[in-house]
Amino acid sequence: MRRLRALIRKEFTHMRRDPRTLVMILIMPILQLFLLGYISNDVRNISAVVFDQDNSRASRALLDAYRAADYFSLDYVAYSEADVTQLIDSGQARAGIIIPPSYGGDLAAGRSAEVAVLIDGSDPTIANAALSAATFVGQAHATNIRFQQLAVRGPAAVTAGLPFEVRTRVLYNPDLLSSYNIVPGLIGTILLFTTMGLTANAIVRERERGTIEQLIVTPIRNWELILAKITPFILVSMVDVVLILLVGTLWFGVPIRGSVLLLLALSGLYLLPNLGLGLLISTFARTQQEAQIVILPLMLPFWMLSGFIFPIAAMPAALQVISRFIPLTYFLVIVRSIVIKGVGIEILIPQIAALSIFAVLLLGIAALRFRKTLD
Amino acid sequence: MDPLIVASDLHKSFGSTHAVKGVSLSVRAGEAYGLVGPDGAGKTTTMRLLVGALSPDAGTAQVGGFDLQLRTEEARAGLGYLPQRFSLYGDLTVVENLQFFAQVRGVGSADFVKRAAELFKFVGLEGFEHRRADQLSGGMKQKLGLACALVHQPKVLLLDEPTGGVDPVTRQDFWQLIIRLLTEGTAVIISTPYMDEAARCSRIGFMHTGRLLVEGTLRELTASMAGRVLELAAHPKDTVKRTALADPDVEDVLTFGDRFHLRVKEAAGPLARLPGALAEAGATVERLRSVPPALEDVFISLLASSAKGN
């Protein structure tokens, strides 16, 4: 314990003596927060859940129209409204189409029917696309029906207005503000930088400056050295999370709907695979420059493919597969769900499981490779 | 008395470079072992193998009876090491560096204050305790390194070229410190490229291309060359060198400042022949005599025969 305490104290002294790095760690998230704008994108195949209470020929025709339009992929069938919201809460579906039991009857009787479309607003890019697609496809189909009715029954039998109306409701982020998306996303990317990048550098620095040679001959254990190296960065990372949330709420008006404690706890979980990566990099790199050469190309796909900048739904299938091997992908779902949707831990089990697996794998490999020797 | 550090048949390769080829040595309490040799001879690699910073491909090392590979931490507990390269934290102060190594070495905080004062006085860093290590001069950095290596009172001290880039006065100070440690019963292994430093050691090992070519006391090593070194003071240089090498018994001519050292098969022949030959060639001879060999003569002769052997 004395050894570990001495090591950790030393790391904090390094940090104090190098205020530039510390300032960068604390200022960078705020800068990025202000710099990152809204990036719009063409979205197709939005995963949707269908709750067809009517199940008539008419309702199936409407769903076919949605399917044909290519905007939605009707992946799930629900049997209650609770199922619909549950699927959207968990992020499996981005939209829900609810057809009332009276839909077919109303159409046949010439009464106006109502179809509800729920849209997950936590990713404004997707939500915007879903919103206009839902309205557009609905109106096109309604016009079709109107023409059929006119042809079959003649003008007298038809009511004024369209035969049915699509009522859309955006969940979680009714105004579709992109800061809702950027702020939580930044938590994920900043933590990636502070843990993976800075940890790798902090360890490689010992090798680069030759201080590792003196550490080697002391009784310090590998795990003590690793733990001491990561402790300051875990603390600073948590300060960053709080800082981003504060600025996000106070400046950008992003409400935090879920539990901050849960968010901090899961941020802690998310740190582990990144620390593993940082350690792993440090076992390969001999200089900080070498470490940077590995880190930069790694950060780029993490940013691009995790859903931080571009929605995963808009990516080609091959890139979507890659995105599944990026811890940030899962953490983005977690952080957006907690901040924007306010969901609890029970919804996030798959993401937590994925992060845990990454953590065990990466830390395990890194610990096996990490040696307190020069060769 | 058992030796405090024993190495037997250490081997180490880096890729296709066989850096250390079967080095064995042992050092007792109060003994200073000098590891000499040209750059790239494998001195630093040997030192690193002896502290466990590198693991050997073959062979073993023991410190205080503990095998460095099997009981690494017990072995290291008795080990102090000053690497060739400055290996302390430049952004920490002198006292913070010492304190850090004291803590990770398990020196109690009550003992530390006393130990720190002792060490700073011993190495002469009093008054610099709160200076940042990267603002120290080269010699003071080495003194701080020595203090950190000594903080847990090790039985065995390994110094890898400790006086490299250090001014002559500090070098002298440094040797006074080493001599005091020896009288307290520490076993010291010191690597150095300087023959005059090696000559101060109780035993000297000469390393070349990864091998320990010879080992012995200064007397033993120079005895092999007794009567085979002539000192010649004469000029002009070129003529002297050419003429001397033409003698059948002269193996080599080395320039030592304004004089020459001739390595000869036997002394009598050249002593009789050379004055006449040199005068004939137009050189002025001031002095020609047989002298006791220096370490340099021994090692250069070894290098020459090992080059012939290859």
Interface residues (C-beta under 8 A of the other chain):
Chain A: R2 R3 R5 A6 L7 R9 K10 T13 H14 R17 D18 R209 G210 T211 I212 E213 Q214 I216 V217 T218 P219 I220 T373 L374 D375
Chain B: F14 R48 V51 G52 A53 L54 S55 E73 R76 A77 L79 G80 Y81 P83 R85 F86 S87 L88 Y89 G90 D91 L92 E96 Q99 F100 F101 Q103 V104 R105 G106 G145 C148
